[in-house]
Amino acid sequence: MTTPASDATAYDHDDVQRFLNSYGVALAAGDLDTIAETYAFPALVVTDEASVLISEPDTVRESFRGAAESYRERGLVGAVAQIRSLGTTSAGLVWADVRWSYRDEYAAEADTESFRYLLRRGRDTFTICVVVPVDPLA
C-alpha cells in the first residue's frame, strides 16, 4: 500500500530531487553510461501497449541513444525534474510522479513529459525499478 505523498518526508523529497537532478543532467548530456547506472536490473517499463523487461545496462543505453540524438536535434540542452507527488511503499521503495521540462539553450521550456517511477533506495542514491509514462491529461 502506498503511503500518501504527505507522509513522505522532506528528506525523501530532497534525496529524490537530487537523484532526479543528476539523472536530468545525464539525460541532457546524452551520458548513456550514467543513465544506465541509474537503473536496477531487471527493471520494467510499463506502457498501454506493453510491459518491457529491461535486463541489462546495454538495453538502457540502446533505448536512450535515440532519445539523446532526438533531444540534440531539437535543440534541447536541459532536463529539469519537478516532483509532483511522492509516496513511500516501504522503507526502501518510493513512488515518484515526475514532470520533466526539457529546455532549450535559452532555458525556455520546449517540451514536457511525465512519468511515474518506482525507486529503490540504495546506499547513497536511488535506482529506477519501474517506469510508467503518464498521459498529461490523466
C-alpha positions as CSV (number, residue, x, y, z in Angstrom):
1,M,0.0,0.0,0.0
2,T,1.4,3.4,-1.0
3,T,1.6,6.0,1.7
4,P,0.2,9.3,0.7
5,A,2.6,11.9,-0.6
6,S,2.1,14.0,2.5
7,D,3.6,11.2,4.6
8,A,6.8,11.2,2.5
9,T,9.4,13.1,4.5
10,A,11.2,16.2,3.3
11,Y,14.3,14.1,3.5
12,D,12.8,11.7,0.9
13,H,11.8,14.6,-1.3
14,D,15.3,16.2,-1.1
15,D,17.0,12.8,-1.8
16,V,14.7,12.0,-4.7
17,Q,15.2,15.5,-6.2
18,R,19.0,15.2,-6.0
19,F,18.7,11.8,-7.8
20,L,16.5,13.3,-10.5
21,N,18.7,16.3,-10.9
22,S,21.7,14.0,-11.6
23,Y,19.6,11.9,-13.9
24,G,18.4,15.0,-15.8
25,V,22.0,16.2,-16.3
26,A,22.8,12.7,-17.7
27,L,19.7,12.8,-20.0
28,A,20.6,16.3,-21.3
29,A,24.2,15.4,-21.9
30,G,23.3,12.1,-23.6
31,D,25.5,10.3,-21.0
32,L,24.3,6.8,-21.7
33,D,26.6,5.1,-19.2
34,T,25.3,7.3,-16.3
35,I,21.7,6.8,-17.4
36,A,22.2,3.0,-17.5
37,E,23.8,3.1,-14.0
38,T,20.5,4.7,-12.6
39,Y,18.5,1.5,-13.3
40,A,18.0,-1.6,-11.2
41,F,18.2,-4.8,-13.1
42,P,15.9,-6.2,-14.0
43,A,13.8,-3.0,-14.5
44,L,10.3,-2.7,-16.0
45,V,8.8,-0.2,-18.4
46,V,5.0,-0.4,-18.5
47,T,3.0,1.4,-21.2
48,D,-0.5,1.0,-22.5
49,E,0.8,-1.3,-25.2
50,A,3.3,-3.5,-23.4
51,S,5.4,-4.3,-20.4
52,V,9.1,-4.4,-21.3
53,L,11.6,-6.1,-19.1
54,I,15.0,-4.3,-19.1
55,S,17.5,-6.9,-18.1
56,E,20.9,-5.2,-18.7
57,P,22.6,-1.9,-19.0
58,D,23.1,-2.2,-22.7
59,T,19.4,-2.3,-23.2
60,V,19.1,1.1,-21.4
61,R,22.0,2.6,-23.4
62,E,20.4,1.5,-26.7
63,S,17.0,2.8,-25.7
64,F,18.3,6.2,-24.7
65,R,20.7,6.5,-27.7
66,G,17.9,7.6,-30.0
67,A,16.3,9.8,-27.4
68,A,19.6,11.6,-26.8
69,E,20.0,12.2,-30.5
70,S,16.4,13.4,-30.8
71,Y,17.0,15.9,-27.9
72,R,20.1,17.3,-29.6
73,E,18.4,17.6,-33.0
74,R,15.5,19.6,-31.4
75,G,18.0,21.9,-29.6
76,L,17.2,20.6,-26.1
77,V,20.1,21.1,-23.7
78,G,18.5,20.7,-20.3
79,A,16.1,18.3,-18.5
80,V,14.5,19.7,-15.3
81,A,12.5,17.4,-13.0
82,Q,9.6,18.6,-10.9
83,I,8.3,16.1,-8.4
84,R,4.5,16.4,-8.5
85,S,3.9,13.8,-5.8
86,L,6.0,11.3,-3.7
87,G,4.9,8.3,-1.7
88,T,6.6,5.6,0.2
89,T,5.7,1.9,-0.1
90,S,8.3,0.7,2.4
91,A,11.5,1.9,3.9
92,G,13.4,1.1,0.7
93,L,10.8,1.9,-2.0
94,V,9.5,5.3,-3.2
95,W,6.9,6.2,-5.9
96,A,7.7,9.5,-7.6
97,D,5.3,11.2,-10.0
98,V,7.6,13.5,-12.1
99,R,7.1,16.1,-14.7
100,W,10.1,16.7,-16.9
101,S,10.7,20.1,-18.5
102,Y,13.1,19.9,-21.5
103,R,14.8,23.2,-22.0
104,D,16.4,24.9,-25.0
105,E,19.7,26.9,-24.9
106,Y,17.8,29.9,-23.6
107,A,16.4,27.9,-20.7
108,A,12.9,28.1,-22.2
109,E,10.7,25.1,-21.9
110,A,10.5,23.4,-25.3
111,D,8.8,20.1,-24.3
112,T,7.5,18.2,-21.4
113,E,6.8,14.6,-20.4
114,S,5.6,12.9,-17.2
115,F,6.5,9.6,-15.7
116,R,5.9,7.7,-12.5
117,Y,9.0,5.9,-11.2
118,L,9.3,3.2,-8.6
119,L,12.7,3.9,-7.0
120,R,14.7,1.6,-4.7
121,R,16.8,3.4,-2.1
122,G,20.4,2.3,-2.2
123,R,23.4,3.3,-0.1
124,D,23.8,6.8,-1.4
125,T,21.1,7.2,-4.1
126,F,18.2,5.5,-5.8
127,T,17.8,3.1,-8.7
128,I,14.9,3.0,-11.1
129,C,12.9,-0.2,-10.8
130,V,9.7,0.7,-12.8
131,V,8.9,3.4,-15.3
132,V,5.4,4.3,-16.3
133,P,4.7,7.1,-18.8
134,V,1.8,9.3,-17.6
135,D,-0.7,10.8,-20.0
136,P,-0.6,14.6,-19.5
137,L,-4.3,14.7,-19.4
138,A,-4.6,12.0,-16.8
